[in-house]
Amino acid sequence: MAHQLGFFSSGERILAQTLGASVSYVPEIFRPDECSRIFAALHDGVAWGASRMWMYDHEVEVPRLVAFYGVGEELPQPLLAMRARLTKRFDADFNSVGMNLYRNGDDSVAWHSDKDELLSRNPTIAVISFGAIRAMQIRPRVPPRHAISIDLEPGSALVMHGNAQDHYEHCIPKTHDAMDARISVVFRTKA
C-alpha cells in the first residue's frame, strides 16, 4: 500500500533520502500557460513511437508511446528552452531526453530504476510532467519497501539526485479512472 503525499503550494519537498541519494518534488517549474503550449507542441510535434521489450521470456508492447533524443542529437525548440531552465535550476548538465506519452489510464510504466550503463556516475534525472495529473510511486529497493505516492502536477519536476537509482525504484501505475493524456519529459546526464 502506498502512502499518498498531498499537493504542495510551493517549494521543493524531499520525498526520499539516504546517504548520497535523494528524490525531491518541485512544483511549478513551468507556469500553467507554458504547460499548455509545451504539451501541445510535444504532443503534435514529436515523432512518437510504439516499442516492444522482453518481459518474462516473451516480447510485449510497452504500454505508452516513447521518443528519445540522445547525446549530441538536435533537440526541438521546446526541449532546448526546457533544458536551459532545468540546467540552471538544478545545476546539472542534461544531455539526453527521453519522453513518454501516456494516452490514458491504461498506459503505465512498471517498477524500475534508471540503470542505463551510459548514465553519468550519480546522475541527476529530472522528470517534468505536462497534461493530466498522474500518480508516481517511489519505494526503496530493499525491505521494508513501503511506497509513497505523489501526484505529478503539470509543470512539476520529480528530481532524482546522486545514487538514487541504486536505492529507489519508481513506477506510474495503471488506473481505472478516466484520464486525459500526460507527457513526461525525462532529462538525464549521460557520460
C-alpha positions as CSV (number, residue, x, y, z in Angstrom):
1,M,0.0,0.0,0.0
2,A,1.4,3.4,-1.0
3,H,1.3,6.4,1.3
4,Q,-0.2,9.3,-0.5
5,L,1.5,12.6,-0.3
6,G,-0.7,15.7,-0.7
7,F,-0.3,18.7,-3.0
8,F,2.3,21.3,-2.2
9,S,1.6,25.0,-2.6
10,S,5.2,25.9,-3.2
11,G,8.8,24.9,-2.7
12,E,10.8,21.7,-3.1
13,R,9.9,18.7,-1.0
14,I,12.2,15.8,-0.2
15,L,10.3,12.6,-0.8
16,A,13.0,10.1,-0.1
17,Q,16.6,10.5,1.1
18,T,19.5,8.3,2.1
19,L,23.3,8.7,2.2
20,G,24.2,10.1,-1.2
21,A,20.7,9.9,-2.7
22,S,17.6,12.0,-2.7
23,V,14.3,12.2,-4.6
24,S,12.5,15.5,-4.5
25,Y,9.3,17.1,-5.9
26,V,9.4,20.7,-7.2
27,P,6.0,22.1,-8.2
28,E,5.5,24.9,-10.8
29,I,8.8,24.8,-12.6
30,F,6.6,25.8,-15.6
31,R,3.6,28.1,-15.4
32,P,0.1,26.9,-16.5
33,D,0.2,28.9,-19.8
34,E,3.7,27.4,-20.6
35,C,2.4,23.9,-19.7
36,S,-0.4,24.2,-22.2
37,R,1.9,25.4,-25.0
38,I,4.6,22.8,-24.3
39,F,2.1,19.9,-24.1
40,A,0.6,20.9,-27.5
41,A,4.0,21.4,-29.1
42,L,5.3,18.0,-27.9
43,H,2.0,16.1,-28.4
44,D,1.7,17.2,-32.0
45,G,5.3,17.8,-33.0
46,V,7.2,14.8,-31.7
47,A,7.6,11.6,-33.7
48,W,6.1,9.3,-31.0
49,G,6.6,5.6,-31.5
50,A,5.5,2.3,-30.1
51,S,8.2,0.0,-28.7
52,R,8.5,-3.6,-27.6
53,M,10.5,-5.1,-24.7
54,W,11.3,-8.6,-23.3
55,M,9.5,-9.5,-20.1
56,Y,9.2,-12.9,-18.6
57,D,10.6,-14.7,-21.6
58,H,8.4,-13.1,-24.2
59,E,8.2,-9.8,-26.1
60,V,5.4,-7.4,-25.1
61,E,4.4,-3.9,-26.3
62,V,5.4,-1.1,-24.0
63,P,2.2,0.4,-22.6
64,R,2.9,4.0,-23.7
65,L,4.4,5.9,-26.6
66,V,8.0,7.0,-26.5
67,A,10.5,9.3,-28.1
68,F,14.2,9.8,-27.3
69,Y,17.0,12.3,-28.1
70,G,20.5,11.1,-27.3
71,V,23.7,12.8,-26.6
72,G,24.6,15.2,-29.5
73,E,21.2,14.9,-31.2
74,E,19.5,18.2,-32.1
75,L,16.6,19.0,-29.8
76,P,13.4,20.6,-30.9
77,Q,12.9,24.2,-29.6
78,P,10.6,23.4,-26.7
79,L,13.1,20.9,-25.3
80,L,16.0,23.4,-25.8
81,A,14.2,26.0,-23.7
82,M,13.3,23.5,-21.1
83,R,16.8,22.1,-20.8
84,A,18.2,25.7,-20.4
85,R,15.8,26.3,-17.5
86,L,16.4,23.0,-15.8
87,T,20.2,23.1,-16.2
88,K,20.2,26.5,-14.4
89,R,17.7,25.4,-11.7
90,F,19.3,22.0,-10.9
91,D,22.9,22.8,-11.8
92,A,23.1,19.7,-14.0
93,D,24.5,19.1,-17.5
94,F,21.4,17.4,-19.0
95,N,22.4,16.0,-22.4
96,S,19.8,13.4,-23.2
97,V,16.0,13.4,-23.2
98,G,13.5,10.6,-23.1
99,M,9.8,11.2,-23.4
100,N,6.7,9.2,-22.6
101,L,3.2,9.8,-23.8
102,Y,0.6,8.2,-21.5
103,R,-2.5,8.3,-23.7
104,N,-4.9,7.3,-20.9
105,G,-5.1,5.4,-17.6
106,D,-4.2,2.1,-19.3
107,D,-0.7,3.4,-20.2
108,S,1.9,2.9,-17.5
109,V,5.4,2.0,-16.5
110,A,6.3,-0.8,-14.2
111,W,8.6,-0.6,-11.2
112,H,12.2,0.2,-12.3
113,S,15.3,2.2,-11.6
114,D,17.0,4.2,-14.4
115,K,20.1,1.9,-14.6
116,D,21.3,2.8,-18.1
117,E,25.0,2.0,-18.3
118,L,25.6,5.3,-20.2
119,L,24.3,7.4,-17.3
120,S,27.0,9.5,-15.6
121,R,28.1,8.5,-12.1
122,N,25.4,9.6,-9.6
123,P,23.3,11.3,-12.3
124,T,20.7,13.9,-11.8
125,I,17.4,12.8,-13.5
126,A,14.5,15.3,-13.8
127,V,11.0,14.1,-14.8
128,I,8.9,17.0,-16.0
129,S,5.1,16.5,-16.3
130,F,2.6,18.0,-18.7
131,G,-1.1,17.3,-19.2
132,A,-3.1,15.1,-16.9
133,I,-2.1,14.6,-13.2
134,R,-0.7,11.1,-12.7
135,A,0.5,9.4,-9.5
136,M,4.0,8.2,-9.4
137,Q,5.0,5.7,-6.7
138,I,8.5,5.5,-5.2
139,R,9.9,2.8,-2.9
140,P,13.2,1.6,-1.6
141,R,14.9,-1.2,-3.5
142,V,15.4,-3.2,-0.3
143,P,13.0,-4.1,2.6
144,P,11.0,-2.6,4.1
145,R,9.6,-1.5,0.7
146,H,7.0,1.0,1.8
147,A,6.0,3.0,-1.2
148,I,5.0,6.7,-1.3
149,S,2.7,8.1,-4.0
150,I,3.0,11.6,-5.3
151,D,0.6,13.3,-7.8
152,L,2.8,14.8,-10.6
153,E,1.1,18.1,-11.5
154,P,1.6,19.8,-14.8
155,G,4.8,21.8,-14.8
156,S,6.3,20.0,-11.9
157,A,9.6,18.2,-11.6
158,L,10.4,15.0,-9.8
159,V,14.2,15.0,-9.4
160,M,16.4,12.1,-8.5
161,H,19.9,13.1,-7.3
162,G,23.1,11.2,-6.6
163,N,22.9,7.5,-6.3
164,A,19.1,7.4,-6.1
165,Q,18.9,4.8,-8.8
166,D,20.9,2.4,-6.5
167,H,18.5,2.9,-3.6
168,Y,15.0,3.6,-5.1
169,E,12.7,2.5,-7.8
170,H,9.6,4.2,-9.2
171,C,6.5,3.5,-11.4
172,I,3.4,5.0,-12.9
173,P,0.7,2.5,-12.2
174,K,-2.4,1.9,-14.4
175,T,-5.6,3.5,-13.2
176,H,-9.2,2.7,-13.9
177,D,-10.1,6.4,-13.6
178,A,-10.9,8.4,-16.7
179,M,-7.7,10.0,-17.6
180,D,-6.5,12.5,-20.2
181,A,-3.1,12.3,-21.8
182,R,0.1,13.0,-19.9
183,I,3.6,13.6,-21.3
184,S,6.7,13.1,-19.2
185,V,9.9,14.6,-20.3
186,V,12.9,13.0,-18.6
187,F,16.2,14.9,-18.7
188,R,19.3,12.8,-17.9
189,T,23.0,13.3,-17.5
190,K,24.8,10.8,-19.7
191,A,28.6,10.1,-19.6
